[in-house]
Amino acid sequence: MTTQFFGLAVSYLFVFGILGFAGLLLRTGLVSSFTSRKIVHIGVSHWWFIAVYFFEHTFIAVIGPLSFVALNYISYRKHLFAAMEDPEHEKNLGTVYFPIALLILVLWSWAGELSFTQGGVAMAALGYGDGLAALAGRKLGHTSFQAPGGHKTFVGVAVMMVAVFFVSAFLIAGANTGAPVLLTAGIIALVATSTEIMTPWGLDNLTIPLVTAMVTRVVLPL
């Protein structure tokens, strides 16, 4: 139990460290508010691996996500963490959806409904896939199209597909499940990217990890 409480301390230091780092970059003018949000988005997704390493019991594992559902909502209302806040305040509920999705993945995984690898793939699809796609689309996306999920760029879509493919392949290969790595990673990448394109109302921080988790549970053995 002591190790798990130590893991909680590491968790909070890790998340607030990322917030502090992104906030420093933002205050010094090295990055825009958009980029700082994506640094937080990608960085915090790595918390999954801290949780898997330290936590045995569900009631400990959910403390971090639950607390950040509350903290992120307060920040959404009061603009506490500038590094993860959208200047257009009403657009920022994604910061609340992120820990809600993480909470659901924790409950599924610690209950044995998902393996830790399946949950990690879903979290990486959100962190790396959605985060890098947004950065690439903003910087390089000169050609765009309208989708149910909003205004998308071809560059952003391609980057998400490639990013999810590679992080999924890395995690699947490391788990040594016996699944065909490239085929499985390709299916996961296609599903995650399609989900992002099709999700309206800014709900992609929920739909990407949850839909990806459900599909990964089918194509990747526990």
C-alpha positions in Angstrom: 0.0 0.0 0.0 2.9 2.4 0.8 4.2 1.9 -2.8 0.8 2.9 -4.2 0.6 6.1 -2.1 4.1 6.8 -3.3 2.8 6.3 -6.8 0.1 8.9 -6.1 2.7 11.4 -5.1 4.7 10.6 -8.3 1.4 11.0 -10.3 0.7 14.5 -9.0 4.4 15.6 -9.4 4.3 14.3 -12.9 1.1 16.0 -14.0 1.9 19.3 -12.3 5.4 19.2 -13.6 4.0 19.0 -17.2 1.6 21.9 -16.4 4.5 23.9 -15.0 6.8 23.2 -17.9 4.1 24.1 -20.5 3.2 27.1 -18.5 6.8 28.3 -18.4 7.1 27.9 -22.2 3.9 29.9 -22.6 4.9 32.7 -20.2 8.3 33.1 -21.9 6.6 33.3 -25.3 8.4 30.2 -26.6 5.1 28.6 -27.5 1.6 29.7 -28.2 -1.4 28.8 -26.0 -2.4 26.3 -28.6 1.0 24.5 -28.5 1.1 24.6 -24.7 -2.3 22.8 -24.5 -1.0 20.1 -26.8 2.2 19.7 -24.8 0.0 19.0 -21.8 -2.4 16.8 -23.8 0.5 14.6 -25.0 2.5 14.7 -21.8 -0.3 13.7 -19.4 -1.2 10.7 -21.5 2.0 9.1 -20.2 0.4 9.0 -16.7 -1.1 5.6 -17.8 2.3 3.9 -17.5 2.9 5.4 -14.0 -0.5 4.0 -12.9 0.2 0.5 -14.3 3.6 0.4 -12.6 2.4 1.6 -9.2 -1.2 0.8 -8.6 -2.8 -2.5 -7.7 -6.2 -1.5 -6.4 -8.9 0.4 -8.3 -9.7 2.7 -5.4 -6.1 4.1 -5.5 -5.9 4.2 -9.3 -9.0 6.3 -9.7 -7.9 9.0 -7.3 -5.8 10.9 -9.9 -8.4 10.9 -12.7 -11.2 11.8 -10.3 -9.3 14.7 -8.8 -8.4 16.1 -12.2 -12.0 15.9 -13.4 -12.8 18.3 -10.5 -9.6 20.4 -10.9 -10.0 20.7 -14.6 -13.6 21.8 -14.3 -12.6 24.4 -11.8 -9.8 25.5 -14.1 -12.3 25.7 -17.0 -14.5 28.0 -14.9 -11.8 30.0 -13.3 -8.9 29.8 -15.8 -6.4 28.5 -13.2 -4.0 26.6 -15.5 -3.2 28.9 -18.4 -1.0 26.2 -20.1 -4.1 24.0 -20.8 -6.8 26.7 -21.2 -8.2 27.8 -24.5 -8.4 31.6 -24.8 -11.8 31.0 -26.3 -13.1 29.8 -23.0 -16.2 28.0 -24.1 -14.2 25.6 -26.3 -12.2 24.1 -23.4 -14.4 21.4 -22.0 -12.1 18.9 -23.7 -9.8 19.4 -20.7 -12.6 17.9 -18.5 -13.4 15.1 -21.0 -9.8 14.0 -20.9 -9.7 12.8 -17.3 -13.2 11.4 -17.6 -12.0 9.2 -20.4 -9.0 8.3 -18.4 -11.2 7.4 -15.4 -13.3 5.1 -17.5 -10.2 3.4 -18.9 -8.9 2.9 -15.4 -12.1 1.3 -14.3 -12.2 -1.0 -17.3 -8.6 -2.0 -17.0 -8.4 -2.5 -13.2 -11.6 -4.5 -13.4 -10.0 -6.8 -15.9 -12.3 -5.8 -18.8 -9.3 -4.3 -20.7 -5.6 -5.4 -20.4 -3.2 -2.6 -19.4 -1.8 -2.8 -23.0 -5.3 -2.2 -24.5 -5.9 0.7 -22.2 -2.4 2.1 -23.0 -3.1 1.9 -26.7 -6.4 3.8 -26.2 -4.7 6.5 -24.1 -1.8 6.8 -26.6 -4.2 7.2 -29.5 -5.7 10.2 -27.7 -2.4 11.6 -26.5 -0.1 11.2 -29.4 -2.6 10.8 -32.2 -5.0 13.6 -31.5 -2.2 15.9 -30.0 0.2 15.6 -32.9 -2.6 15.8 -35.5 -3.7 19.1 -34.1 -0.1 20.5 -34.0 0.6 19.3 -37.6 -2.8 20.5 -38.9 -2.2 24.0 -37.4 1.3 24.3 -38.7 1.2 22.5 -42.0 -2.5 22.0 -42.9 -3.0 24.2 -45.9 -5.7 22.0 -47.5 -8.8 21.2 -45.4 -12.3 19.7 -45.6 -15.4 19.8 -43.5 -16.3 16.7 -41.6 -19.0 15.8 -39.0 -16.3 16.4 -36.4 -15.6 19.9 -37.7 -12.9 21.5 -39.9 -10.1 19.0 -40.6 -6.9 19.2 -42.5 -5.5 16.4 -44.7 -2.1 16.8 -43.0 -3.7 16.5 -39.6 -5.6 13.3 -40.5 -2.5 11.7 -42.0 -0.3 12.6 -39.0 -2.9 11.1 -36.6 -3.1 7.9 -38.7 0.7 7.5 -38.7 1.1 8.5 -35.0 -1.5 6.1 -33.8 -0.1 3.3 -36.0 3.4 3.7 -34.6 2.5 4.0 -30.9 0.1 1.1 -31.2 2.7 -1.0 -33.0 5.3 -0.2 -30.3 3.0 -1.1 -27.4 1.6 -4.2 -29.1 5.1 -5.5 -30.0 6.3 -4.8 -26.4 3.3 -6.7 -24.9 4.2 -9.8 -27.0 0.6 -10.9 -27.3 1.1 -12.9 -30.5 -1.2 -10.6 -32.5 0.0 -9.5 -36.0 1.5 -6.2 -35.0 1.3 -4.2 -38.3 -2.2 -5.4 -39.1 -3.5 -4.8 -35.6 -1.9 -1.4 -35.4 -3.3 -0.4 -38.8 -6.8 -1.3 -37.7 -6.5 0.7 -34.5 -5.1 3.7 -36.4 -7.9 3.6 -38.9 -10.5 3.4 -36.2 -9.0 6.1 -34.0 -8.6 8.5 -36.9 -12.1 7.9 -38.2 -13.5 8.5 -34.8 -11.8 11.8 -34.5 -13.1 12.9 -38.0 -16.6 11.8 -37.2 -17.0 13.1 -33.6 -19.0 16.4 -33.3 -19.4 18.9 -30.5 -15.8 18.7 -29.2 -16.3 15.2 -27.7 -13.3 13.6 -29.3 -11.3 13.5 -26.0 -14.0 11.0 -24.9 -14.7 9.2 -28.1 -11.2 8.6 -29.3 -10.0 6.6 -26.3 -13.2 4.9 -25.6 -14.0 3.7 -29.1 -10.3 2.8 -29.6 -10.4 0.8 -26.4 -13.5 -1.2 -27.5 -12.0 -2.0 -30.9 -8.6 -2.8 -29.4 -10.3 -5.2 -27.1 -11.6 -7.1 -30.1 -8.4 -7.1 -32.3 -5.8 -7.5 -29.6 -6.0 -10.4 -27.2 -6.1 -9.7 -23.5 
